[in-house]
Amino acid sequence: MHHYQDLIAIFEQCFLVHENTQLVAGEGEPIYLPADEKHAHHRIIFAHGFFASALHELSHWCIAGKKRRLLVDFGYWYEPDGRNEQQQAAFEQVEIKPQAVEWALAVSCGFDFSVSCDNLSGIEIDRLGFQHRVYDQVLIYLEQGFPARAQLLINALGEFYGVAPLQRGSFDYRGMYLR
């Protein structure tokens, strides 16, 4: 039911011409690459053809400003698995908004969502606390509006997958899509 090829097609219908950006299934780790002398389009490359990876990478792109979209991986730092407490807190702080958008994209597809703390071999994680902060951000977006590119994609995905417009009841506190 959820094929990454559909995401690619929907994304390209929405953004290929206007934003000069493609969604690409990659072989390795995800990365965002701006257009260069070898590639005419900016590329959002997601990991190993995983639908969830595509949604996550799309969420970062939907939030990144125009200047950041000209930088490899939007100019963000990434501390690999095994982060200490301060590194994990910084990671979670910058991931709240993208993961709130990712959750909305997932709900728009009828796809299950779970927050990613992305630190399997590091310190013990307060996963539930992070879920609460992501949920709170979803509620803010529902009230104040999602970023424009996110909203366009949410609408297109909802239409394709036959999912009603998002509302508070679309989101379960525990991070799972309500069916």
C-alpha positions in Angstrom: 0.0 0.0 0.0 2.9 2.4 0.8 5.4 2.5 -2.1 8.2 5.0 -2.1 7.6 5.4 -5.9 4.3 7.1 -5.1 6.0 9.5 -2.8 8.5 10.4 -5.5 5.7 10.9 -8.1 3.6 13.1 -5.7 6.7 15.1 -4.6 7.7 15.7 -8.2 4.2 16.8 -9.2 4.3 19.4 -6.4 7.9 20.6 -6.4 10.1 19.5 -9.3 9.4 22.5 -11.5 8.8 25.2 -8.8 11.5 24.2 -6.3 13.9 22.3 -8.8 14.0 19.4 -6.3 13.8 15.7 -6.7 13.1 12.9 -4.2 15.6 10.0 -4.8 15.8 6.5 -3.4 19.4 6.1 -2.3 21.6 3.1 -1.6 23.1 4.3 1.6 22.6 6.9 4.3 20.2 9.8 3.6 21.5 13.1 2.5 20.3 16.4 0.9 22.4 17.6 -2.0 21.9 20.9 -3.7 22.1 21.2 -7.5 25.6 21.4 -8.9 27.5 21.2 -12.2 26.7 17.5 -12.5 23.1 17.6 -11.3 20.5 20.2 -12.5 18.1 19.5 -9.5 18.5 19.6 -5.8 18.1 16.0 -4.4 16.6 14.7 -1.3 18.1 11.2 -1.1 16.5 8.9 1.4 17.8 5.6 2.8 17.5 2.2 1.1 14.1 2.9 -0.5 12.4 3.0 3.0 9.1 4.9 3.0 9.7 6.1 6.5 13.1 7.4 5.6 11.6 9.4 2.7 9.0 11.0 5.0 11.7 12.0 7.5 14.0 13.5 4.8 11.0 15.3 3.3 10.1 16.8 6.6 13.6 18.4 6.9 13.3 19.8 3.4 9.8 21.2 4.2 11.3 23.2 7.1 14.6 24.3 5.6 14.7 27.9 4.5 15.9 29.0 1.0 19.5 29.5 2.1 19.7 26.2 3.9 18.4 24.4 0.8 21.6 25.6 -1.0 23.8 23.7 1.6 24.7 20.0 1.8 22.3 18.4 4.4 21.0 22.0 4.9 24.2 22.9 6.7 23.1 20.9 9.8 25.6 19.1 12.1 24.9 15.5 12.9 26.4 13.7 15.8 26.3 9.9 15.2 24.8 7.3 17.4 26.3 7.2 20.9 25.6 10.8 21.8 26.0 12.0 25.4 23.3 13.8 27.4 24.1 17.3 26.1 24.5 16.1 22.5 21.2 14.2 22.7 19.3 17.3 24.1 20.7 19.4 21.2 19.6 16.7 18.7 16.1 16.5 20.1 15.7 20.2 20.2 16.4 20.5 16.4 14.3 17.4 15.6 11.1 18.5 17.2 9.7 20.6 14.3 10.9 18.2 11.5 9.4 15.2 13.4 6.2 17.0 13.9 6.0 17.6 10.1 7.0 14.0 9.5 4.2 12.9 11.7 1.7 15.0 9.7 3.1 13.6 6.5 2.7 10.1 7.8 -0.9 10.7 9.0 -1.6 12.1 5.5 -0.5 8.8 4.0 -2.2 6.6 6.6 1.2 5.5 7.6 2.3 4.6 11.2 4.7 7.1 12.8 7.0 6.7 15.7 9.4 9.4 16.9 13.1 8.7 16.4 15.5 9.6 19.1 18.3 8.1 17.0 20.7 7.2 19.8 20.6 3.4 20.3 24.0 3.0 21.9 24.2 6.3 23.8 22.6 7.4 27.0 19.2 6.3 28.2 16.6 8.3 26.3 13.4 9.9 27.6 11.5 8.8 24.5 8.1 9.6 26.0 9.2 13.1 26.9 10.4 13.6 23.3 7.1 12.3 22.0 5.3 14.8 24.1 7.3 17.7 22.7 6.8 16.5 19.1 3.1 16.2 19.8 2.9 19.7 21.3 4.6 21.0 18.1 2.0 19.2 16.0 -0.8 20.9 17.9 1.0 24.3 17.3 1.2 23.6 13.6 -2.5 22.6 13.5 -3.4 25.8 15.2 -1.0 28.2 13.5 -0.4 26.4 10.2 2.3 24.1 8.8 5.1 25.5 6.8 3.9 26.2 3.2 5.8 23.4 1.5 4.7 21.0 4.2 1.1 21.9 3.9 1.2 21.5 0.1 2.6 18.0 0.5 0.2 17.1 3.3 -2.7 18.1 1.1 -1.3 16.1 -1.9 -0.6 13.0 0.1 -4.0 13.2 1.8 -5.7 13.4 -1.5 -3.7 10.5 -3.0 -4.2 8.2 0.0 -7.8 9.3 0.7 -7.1 10.7 4.1 -9.3 13.4 5.6 -7.8 16.8 6.4 -5.7 16.8 9.5 -7.2 17.7 12.9 -6.2 17.2 16.5 -8.0 13.8 16.6 -5.9 12.5 13.7 -2.9 12.3 16.1 -2.6 9.9 19.0 -0.5 11.0 22.0 1.6 7.9 21.8 2.8 8.6 18.3 0.7 6.2 16.4 -1.8 7.1 13.7 -5.4 6.7 14.8 -7.3 4.4 12.5 
